[in-house]
Amino acid sequence: MALEEFREQLAATAAALAEPGTGLLAADESTGTIGKRFEAIGLENSEAHRRDYRSLLATADGLADAISGVILYEETLFQDSNDASGGLPIVELFQRQGIVPGIKVDQGVEPLAGGLAGESWCTGLKGLAERASRYYARGARFAKWRAVLQITASGCPSELAVRENAWGLARYARTVQEQGLVPIVEPEILMDGDHDIATTASVQEWVLRIVYEALAVNGVFLEGSLLKPSMTLAGAACPHQPSAQEVGDFTVRTLSRTVPAAVPAILFLSGGLSEEDASLALNAINQAADGVGAPWHLGFSFGRALQHSCLKHWGGTDVAAGQAALLARARANGAASRGCYDAGSEPSDDASLFVANYSY
């Protein structure tokens, strides 16, 4: 089917994911990455344990109050839940809650030939249309593709890296829209480095302008797409870390200069901030956006910042404790996406979740 045949459905799905007071649960960790999470709690990385954990997520009663969609790894999309959850397909358990299922479709990054040291491009375009069609048939209604850029003293990101990753995002977005999936466009700028917030803002404006130029050339239907950017932050090693209000002001300014009003929602990644800091930054972004009448829903698409406490409290056995922790952070971020989160009003783990040169 051509994109035109999916336009109404794409717009409706994007609007559902842009529901005020909500965001996405990014539960699309690869088998290797979820293994690192399990190792931290002393749990074997087995298929059974992955099924148990993702069944826990899908059966957290009330999750849909703040979570509009969930990004899944391919294994999970085709996996049945455990016996305690009824053995139903995990995707169906999310759907029964009113949570829209989505799927990670990129196949990871590789070194960029001709780029500067450490630069990458994202793979997965070959066979993407066929895979997207299969994911749609299974119940997925949106997709995610992560491009990775970094800011360094040696000149990263290079123009080659910016343009290559923007083009890859645009080709992916057009391809999955033709199969009925709303594309989440994710040009992540890593927190690594000692640059200040003004430097991040300058680079991010450049990156987003190039991304939306590429989306336009490829005829991507903006009303049926979403953006998942980094918040505008200083590098993790910068000696002057900005306040939440500064993050809010810089982020909204950056987006106002670059993102078309036709995009229904901007759903931020947490980028390694602690659970509480991610909520506070999102809250400040929404307060800044209210002041200028920003046209988009500004929500969240968090992985670590929604699941860190959940995993720790679950520990492989305590489903109720894990779900309580998950719901607490979902409520916090739901409130933050309205600009009305009270600091510390929900339990959290304040540990930094930053991982240098993060990959999953």
N, C-alpha and C positions, 0 to 999 in steps of 0.2 A: 504493500500500500504506500502511496505517496504521502508526504507530509501533510498536504492539504486535507486528506481524509481523516487525519488525527488532530487537526487544529483545535477543535472544540474540546476534545478530551484532554489534550495537553494543557490547555488553558485552565480547565476545571481542576486537573490534578495539581497544577502549580498553585492555584488559588487555595486548594485544601491544605497544601503544605505551608502556605503563608498565613494560616489562621492566626489572628492576634493572640498573644500570650502563649505561643507554642514554638517548638523547634524540633530538631531531629536528634534521634539517638543513633550515633555512628557506631554500629556494632559489626564493622566490616574488617576487623583485624584478620590478617592472614593466619594460617595454621602456625607459622613460626612466631608471629607476634603474640598471639594469644598464649603460646607456650611460655613466652617471657613473663606475661602477666601471671600465669599459673605458677611458674617457678617462684615468684615473689611470695606466694602464699603456700608454698610447699606442696603443690598439687601436680600430679602427672599430666602431661599434655596428651590425653587419649581422646579418641572420638567420643567415648561415652561421657567424659567430663565436659567436653565442648558442648555436647547435646544438653547435658544437665544445666550448664550455665546459661545457654541461650534459651532454654525452656523457662528458666527463672525470669529472664527479661520479658519473654512473651506473655507470661501469666501474672505480671505485677498489676494487680487490680487498681484501676485509677490512673494508670500511666498515660492514657490518652488525654487526660485533662491538660497536660503540658507538652505531650509528645505527639506531633502530627504525622511523623513518618519515621521509619527505621531503615538505615542502610545495612544491608546484609552482605556477608561473604558468600560466594557461590555454594560452598558446602551447606551453609545454613538454609539457603533458599530451597534446597532440595532435601532437607533433612526433616525427619519426623521428630516430634518431641518425645520426652521420656514418659514412662508409664504413669508417673505421678501427675503429668500434665495431660493425660488422656491418649497419648500416642498419636495425636493429630499432627499434620504438617505444621512446623513452626510458623511458616508464613501465614497459615490459616488462623493460628492463634492471635497473631498481630492484627489480622484483618477483622476478626471478631470484636476486637477492642475499638475498631475504627481507626487504626493506625495504618497508614499507607506503606506498603513494602517497597523498598528500593534495593539496588544492587550495585556493588563496586564492579566496574567493567574494565578499568585499566589493568595492565599486566606488569606494572612496576617500571622503574626508571633504569636507564642504561647510560653510560658515559656518552657525552655529546662530542662526536668527532668535530674538530675545528673549534670547539669551545675552550674556555679557560679551565684551569685545573679545578675539578670538583663539580663542573656543570653537567647537567643531565638532560635527557629528553624522555618522554613517557611513551611506553610501548602499548600495543593492544589494538591497533586499527585493523590489522589483518583478521578477517573473519568476524569482525564486530557486529555487522548487520545480522549475521546468522545467530550469533550468541544472544544479541538483544531480542530477536524474535522469540527465541526459546525462553528467555527470562520473562518476557511479556506473557507468554502462554502459561507460565508457572504462577503468575500473579504480580510480578514486579510492575510498578508504574512509573518509576523514575530511576535514574542511573547517576553514578558519580565517577569522575575521572580527575585524578590529582596530578597536577604538574608542580614541580619543585624548583624554586629559585632561591638564590642566596645573595647576600650583600657582603662583599669582602673588600679589604684594602687593595687587593690586586686588580680590582675592576669588575668584579661580578656584581650584578649579572651583565653579561655581554649582550650586545644587540642580537647576535646570533641566537643565544639562549632564549631571550625574551620572545623573539619572532618565531622560533621553532616551537616553543611550548604553547604560544598563543595559537599557532596554526593547528597543532595537534588537538588542543581543546575545541577549536572550531570544527574540525573534521569529525571528531567524536560527537559533538553536540548535534550536528546535522544528521549524522548517521543514526543515532538512537532516536531522534525525533521521527525519522521515517519509519521506525518500528514501534512507535507509540509510547516511548519513554521520555519523560521530562529530564533533560540533562542538568545536572548540577555542575557548574563550571568552577573548578577549584585551582586558581593560580596561587599556591602557597608560597609565601616568602618566609623562610626559616628565621627563627629568633637568634640563631647563632651570630656572634660578632659583638663588637663593642661600639657600634654606630649609634647615634642618637635618634630620637623619634623624628626629627625633621628630615634626616637622611632617609629613613624608612618611608616617610610620606612622599618624598620626591620620587623615589624608585617605584613605589606602589602606584602613583598616578601614571607614570610612564607605562608600567606593565598593564594596568587596566585599560588604558587608551588603546594599546596595541591589541589586547584581547578582544575588545569590542569592535575594532576595525576588522579583525579576522572573522568574528561572528557575522558581521554584516556582509562581507564578501561571500561567505558560505550560505547566506540566506537563512540563518538560524532564526526561528520564530521566538522573539524575546519574551512575549507574554506566556509562552510555554517553556520557560527556562528559569533557572535560579543561579545565583552567584554564591560561592562559598569562599570568601577571602580570609586572609589573616586580618586580625585587628591591627591598627597602626600602632606599633609598639617600638620601643628602643630595643637594640640588641641585648641579649641576656647578660652580656658582660659589660654593658655600658655603666660607667660609674654613677650616672644620674638617671635613675629610673623614674619615668613620669608618673604622676598621680593618675588615678582612675579618671578624673575629670579631664586631664590633658589627653589621655587616650581617647576619651569620648569626643572631644572637640576635634582632634586631628583626624580621627577615623571618619567622622561625618563630613568634614571638609574634603578629605580625599575622595570619598564616594560621591559627593555632590558635584565634583569636578569631572567625574569620569563615567558614572554608571547611568544608563538611560532610565528614565522614569517608567518605561514599559516593563521593566523587570519587576515581577511581583514581590520578590523577597530576597534579602541578603542574609545569609545564614552563616554566622562566623564560626571558624574553627578556633579551638582554645589554644593551640600552638604551644602547649607546655606550661601554661599558667596553672597554678593550683586551682582546686575546685572553687574555693571562695573568691580568689582573685579573678577568675574567669567570669563569675557571676557579677562581681562588682564592676568590671570593665564593661560587660554587656549592659548593665544597668545605666552606667554613665553614657554610653553610646546612645541609648534610647532617650535619655534626658536631653542630650545635646540635639538629637534629631527632632524632638518635640519643639525645641526652640526655633528651628528653622523650617519646620513643616516638611520634613523629608518625605518623599513619595512612596517609599518602600516599607514593607514589614521588615524589621530588623530583629531577627531571631538567632538561633544557635544551631549548630550541628556539631555537637561535642561527643568525643569518644572517651578519652581518659578523664575529662572533667565531669563526666556523668557516671563513670563506672569504677573509678578508683576505690572509693569507700564501699561501693557495692561488692566488689570482689573481695576486699579485705574482711568485710563482715560476713559474707557468705562462707568463705574459707573452704568451700567444697561440700558443705553439709547443711548450713543454716540458711535455708531458703527465705524464711520470714525476715531474718536480719538483713540479708542481702537486698531483698525487695524494699524494705523500709529505707535503707540508705539510698537506693536508686530513686525512690519516690521523693525523698527529701531534696536531692539535687535537682530533680525534674521540676519540683515546685519552685525552688529558688530561681532557676533559669527561666521558668515561665513568667514569674514576677518580674525578673530583670528585663525580659523582652517587652515588658510594658513600662519599664522605667520606674517600678515601684517596689524594688527589692530592698528590704531592710537588712543591712550588714549583720551577719551572724544569726539571723532569725531561723536558719535551718542548719542542722549539724553538717559538718564537712571535715575533710582532712586537709590541713593547710600545707602539706608537703608539696614542694615544687614538683611538677610533672615534666619539667624540661629534660629532653634527651638530645644531646648534640647530634646534628645531621640526621634528624629523625626519619626513619623509614618504617614501612609496615607492609 
